[in-house]
Amino acid sequence: MKDARAEADTSAGEDYLTLARRFPLSAVQVERDYTRAGKVLNRLLGRPGGKLSAGERDYLNALVLLVEDYERKHAQMIFPRPTPYEALKFVAEQSGMGPTALAKVLGTTHAMASLMLSGKRGISAQAARTLAAHFKVDAGLFI
């Protein structure tokens, strides 16, 4: 007669194998596999109450590692780094900041802030540090 723990281990193993049959755990190398892996992750993570068996948790943890590895290798292709101008324009728009407010943050003129927002004026290292402190982001975003 099986005890409860042995029965739970068998059930967890079956859950793992069922998932592995649907989407085998191997290196994610192409976008199609990345998309399929994302769908599997969403199904597992989107469960009401987040309840997963031990086997499902093990499978999920392994799949997350494979997806993270793919994202690390392909991050440049998926998320190109914005230019300093694009970064400034984005954070300013998201915070509802126009040239006047930006000029106050930087301690400069409205005209200078407007030129920075339009990409016609570069962002100095000091301005990048000030912007980073204000928007709570890394200064490298603006350099």
Secondary structure, DSSP 8 states (H G I E B T S, - for coil): ---HHHHHHHHHHHHHHHHHHHS------SHHHHHHHHHHHHHHHTSGGG---HHHHHHHHHHHHHHHHHHHHHHHHHS----HHHHHHHHHHHTT--HHHHHHHHTS-HHHHHHHHHTSS---HHHHHHHHHHHTS-GGGG-
